[in-house]
Amino acid sequence: MKTIHLFRFNNSIFRNIPFFKEEHRLRTDVTELDVMNIEIVTEYVVKIHDDFTFESTSSNDLLSMCRKAQKTIEHYFVTGLNDYDLI
């Protein structure tokens, strides 16, 4: 058995964190920041068999693995930044 990290965004599962730049990651409590557009990427720490291949695993199986994850971490990203947005 080995451990991998899977990322879920918009009901899709990825092997790496999708789409967002590190400089747009929020490092504060988002409950006070309800005026910004915030996207959440959920990271799942999952134990798998040594012969696991991401590409040949169905979406339903990946979602099932995420539901059984050992650990879940939420990452928050600000979207729609322009010259007037200030964090």
C-alpha positions in Angstrom: 0.0 0.0 0.0 1.1 3.6 -0.7 -0.4 7.0 0.0 -1.3 9.5 -2.7 -3.0 12.9 -2.8 -6.1 13.5 -5.0 -7.6 16.9 -5.6 -11.3 17.6 -6.2 -12.6 20.7 -7.9 -16.0 21.2 -9.5 -16.8 17.4 -9.2 -13.6 16.4 -11.1 -10.7 14.6 -9.6 -7.1 15.5 -10.4 -3.7 14.2 -9.5 -2.3 17.7 -9.0 -3.9 20.8 -7.7 -5.7 22.3 -10.7 -5.8 25.7 -12.4 -4.9 28.1 -9.6 -1.7 30.0 -9.0 0.0 29.8 -5.6 -0.1 33.6 -5.2 -3.9 33.5 -5.2 -4.1 31.1 -2.3 -5.8 32.5 0.8 -3.9 32.0 4.0 -6.5 33.4 6.4 -9.9 32.5 7.7 -12.3 32.7 4.8 -15.4 33.1 6.9 -14.7 36.8 7.2 -14.0 37.3 3.5 -17.5 36.8 2.0 -17.1 39.7 -0.5 -14.6 37.9 -2.7 -15.0 35.2 -5.2 -13.5 32.2 -3.6 -13.0 28.7 -5.1 -12.3 25.7 -2.9 -10.1 22.8 -4.0 -10.3 19.8 -1.6 -7.3 17.6 -1.2 -7.7 14.0 -0.1 -5.0 11.8 1.3 -5.8 8.3 0.2 -4.2 4.8 0.7 -4.0 2.8 -2.5 -2.6 -0.5 -3.7 0.9 -0.5 -5.3 -0.5 -1.4 -8.7 -3.0 1.6 -8.8 -3.1 3.7 -12.0 -5.0 6.9 -12.0 -5.7 6.9 -15.7 -7.5 3.5 -15.7 -9.6 4.3 -12.6 -13.2 5.4 -13.2 -14.5 8.7 -11.9 -17.0 6.9 -9.6 -14.1 4.8 -8.1 -12.0 8.0 -7.6 -14.9 9.7 -5.8 -15.4 6.6 -3.7 -11.7 6.7 -2.7 -12.1 10.3 -1.8 -15.0 9.6 0.5 -12.8 7.0 2.3 -9.8 9.4 2.6 -7.6 9.3 5.7 -7.4 13.1 5.7 -9.1 16.0 3.9 -7.6 19.5 3.4 -9.4 22.4 1.9 -7.5 25.0 -0.1 -9.1 28.4 -0.8 -8.2 30.5 -3.8 -9.3 34.0 -4.8 -10.7 34.2 -8.3 -11.4 37.2 -10.5 -8.6 39.4 -9.2 -8.1 42.7 -10.9 -6.2 45.9 -10.2 -8.9 47.1 -7.7 -9.1 43.9 -5.6 -7.1 44.0 -2.3 -6.6 41.2 0.2 
